[in-house]
Amino acid sequence: MTDINLDKERGNLARYEALREAGTTVPEAYALMEAEGLVTEGKGHLKIAAIRLLRGVYGLTLEQAKEATGGGTPFKTAEDTRRFLTEEMGYCDCAGDGPIVFLRDSLRILETRLKSAKEGMAPFHALTQQFIRQVDPFGEAEGANGAGGGPWLVMFWQHKKLLSHSRNLSDCHLTPKGEYLLAALDKLLSDA
């Protein structure tokens, strides 16, 4: 960060601390940041600066600051989760909980796989194969690139920003939205 940016950030910090002392709430402070051009959609570094500023001034956790800036989990309630499942994923109640369990279990494999990488490559590779069998149970995928339904399912989940993948089914990773949905599905299924 340049000296000019550091000076600007220090000035903003002092200014927003004074506003906090005068009783400005977090939503009011964020609205002021937007009005002053400190936050611009499509420019992630400005959003990060706003989150950093809110955390420093108001002592917020990262999650609280993300929520205050419109980030954080989009699945705050069971209704939010159900709305996403029906409107975005095409889920219908007539199917029961099976598709929800399938989605949760598929996302859980990716979460566990990431954590397993610390334990070595064998667990990581075993979970990779488990994920491929989960999303392509009939073995239609040809090698790692796939030719059956599994690749379409992965591309759909990527389109919904639940995961990202590179060249093939074995290279899938949860996105933050996927992590949030996984937690929401755990809660939704445990409350059912």
N, C-alpha and C positions, 0 to 999 in steps of 0.2 A: 504494500500500500504506500502511495506517495505521501510526502510530508503535507501537501495541500489537502489530501483526503483525510489524513489523521487530524489536522487542524479543524477541518469541517466537522468530522465526527465528534471531536471533543466539544466543539461549539454546540452541536445539536444535543449532546448529552447534557451539558449545563443548562441549555434552554428548556429541554423537556423535564429535567429534574425540577426546575423552577415551576413549570406548569403543574407537575405532580403535586408539589408543595402547595400550590394554589387551589388544588382540588380537582384537577383535570383527571378524568377517568381513562382507563386503557382504551375503550372504544373511541372516546373523544380524541385522545392523543393519536390514535391510528388514523382517524378521519383527517386530522390536521396534517399528518405526514403525507397522506394521499393528496390533499389540497395543495401542499407545498411542492409536490413533485418528487418526494422522497421515495415513493412507491410507484412503480410503473409496471403494469402487466406485461409479461414477455421479457422483462429484464430481471432475471432471477437475482443478480447481485444486489439490486436495490431492495428487493423483498427481504433478502438475507440481512441487509443493513438495518431495515426496519425491525426485524425480529431481534437482532442483536441490541438495538437501541431500547426496545420495549423490555427485554430481559434485564438490561443494565439499570434502567430507570425504575421499573416497577418490581424487580426481583422475581420475575416470572420464570417458571420452568420452560424448557424448550417447547413442550406440548402446549402449555398455556399460551405461549407467544404465537405458536402456529395457529391455534384456534382463534386467537384475537385478530390475526391477519387473514382469516379466511382459509387457513390450511388446517392441518390436523385431520382427524378421522371424519369422513363424511357419514359414518354410521354411528350416530350418537344414540339412537333408540332402535328398538326392535322394528318399529314401523319404517325407519330409514332403511334398515337392512332388507326388509321385505319389499319395500318399494324398489330398491335397486335390483333385487332378484327378479321381480316381475317386469319392471319397465325396461331395464337394461340387459338382463340376461335371458329374458323370455320364459322364466319359470312360471308354472301354473300349479295351483294348489292340488289339482287332480292327481299330480304325480307323487304326492306325499313328501316325506322328508328325504327320500332316496337321493334325488339330485343334489340336495343341499349337503347331505353327508358326503357324497362323491366329490363335490367341489371343495368342501372343507378338508377332506382327507388328501386330495391332490395338492392343495396349497400347503398342508402340514408336511407332506413329504419334502417339498422344496425348502420349507423353513428348517426342518431337521437336517436335510442334506447340507445346507450352508453351515450349520453349527458343527456338523460332523467333520468338516474339512480340517478342523483343528486336531482331530484324532488320527488323521492320516488319510491316504487316498482310498484304502479298501472300503471303509464305511461310505465314503463319498460316492464311489463307483457303484456300490450295492444299492444305495438310495437312488442313484440316477437310473439304474435298471428298474427299480421298483416304480419310479415315476413313469417311465416309458410303458411298463405293463399296466399301470393304473389308467393312463389316458388312451392306451391302444390295446385293450384287453384281448382282442382277437388276433393280435400279431400281424396286423396289416402293414405295419411300418416296415419298410425295407431298409435294414441297416439303421444308422443313426439319423438319416435324412427323412425317412418315413414316406409312405405313399398312401396310407389309409386315413381313417378318421382322426387319429391322434394329432397329426399335424394341423388339421383344420381346427380342432378344438383348441390347441395351443395358440394358433393365430387369432382365434376369436377372443381368448382370454387376454392376449397381448393387446388387441384392439380396444378392449375394455380397461386397459392399463392395470391389470392385476399381476401381470408378469412381463418379463422381457426375455427374449431369446435371440440367439445369434444365428448360427448356421443350421442347427438341428434340434431335435427333441432333447438331446442330452445336455443342452446348453441353455437351460431355462433358469430364471432367477425371479424371486418375488420382488415386486415393487413395493413402495410404502403403502399404496392403496391395497395391494394384495395382502400385506401384513395387517392392515386395519380390518379388511374384510374377514380374514381368518379369525381374528379376535371376536368380531361381531358374530360370525357363524358359531363359534364355540358358545357364546352367550345365548344366542337364539336357540340352539339345540339343547342346551342345558336347561333352559327355561320352559321348553316344550313338554 
